[in-house]
Amino acid sequence: MDSILEKIGLEKQEKFREAALKLYGVDYPKNDIPKRILQKAYLVFSTVSSIKPKEGEPVIRSRWSEQIQQE
């Protein structure tokens, strides 16, 4: 029963991910799974600082891996 519920849950989650990508007009290769696309987006964009630099200055990236290290 647990494996059936897990499979159903995963399939539903993928449908939600597909719907979210479609809603925002994100094109992705059909051989790639939506979960991977969203994970890649998180890893790329979660490191960009939300503070806008002065014109001509580079974007300072936050180091998310450093933020989650245990002290």
Phi, psi and omega per residue, in radians:
M1 nan -0.717 -3.140
D2 -1.085 -0.737 -3.124
S3 -1.166 -0.613 3.099
I4 -1.148 -0.812 3.126
L5 -1.107 -0.661 3.114
E6 -1.133 -0.766 3.138
K7 -1.105 -0.766 3.106
I8 -1.073 -0.775 3.134
G9 -1.056 -0.775 3.141
L10 -1.127 -0.719 3.117
E11 -1.118 -0.724 3.125
K12 -1.150 -0.706 3.130
Q13 -1.087 -0.709 3.107
E14 -1.098 -0.661 3.103
K15 -1.112 -0.707 3.095
F16 -1.121 -0.729 3.125
R17 -1.116 -0.771 3.093
E18 -1.031 -0.749 -3.139
A19 -1.122 -0.694 3.135
A20 -1.142 -0.764 3.115
L21 -1.109 -0.708 3.123
K22 -1.153 -0.743 -3.141
L23 -1.002 -0.696 -3.123
Y24 -1.629 0.114 3.059
G25 1.189 0.564 3.140
V26 -1.531 2.076 3.069
D27 -1.562 2.404 3.114
Y28 -2.573 2.701 3.137
P29 -1.057 2.360 -3.084
K30 -1.175 -0.307 3.091
N31 -1.477 -0.097 3.083
D32 -1.697 2.596 -3.118
I33 -1.640 2.510 -3.096
P34 -0.946 -0.632 -3.131
K35 -1.030 -0.731 -3.138
R36 -1.156 -0.691 3.126
I37 -1.075 -0.799 -3.134
L38 -1.188 -0.627 3.082
Q39 -1.137 -0.758 3.113
K40 -1.076 -0.762 3.134
A41 -1.070 -0.736 3.123
Y42 -1.080 -0.824 -3.099
L43 -1.132 -0.616 3.140
V44 -1.319 -0.878 -2.974
F45 -1.577 -0.229 3.103
S46 -1.339 -0.237 -3.131
T47 -1.654 -0.127 3.141
V48 -1.459 2.261 3.139
S49 -1.118 2.508 3.099
S50 -1.457 -0.134 3.118
I51 -1.452 2.204 -3.127
K52 -1.405 2.234 3.132
P53 -1.328 2.893 3.037
K54 -1.173 2.700 -3.099
E55 -1.018 2.305 -3.135
G56 1.597 -0.239 3.116
E57 -1.595 2.599 -3.138
P58 -1.276 2.753 3.065
V59 -1.279 2.258 3.105
I60 -1.555 2.203 -3.124
R61 -1.645 2.370 3.007
S62 -1.362 2.660 -3.126
R63 -1.785 1.591 -3.061
W64 -1.090 -0.544 3.133
S65 -1.173 -0.576 3.086
E66 -1.273 -0.574 -3.111
Q67 -1.194 -0.491 -3.063
I68 -1.730 0.028 3.114
Q69 -1.184 2.495 3.118
Q70 -1.429 2.490 3.126
E71 -1.479 nan nan
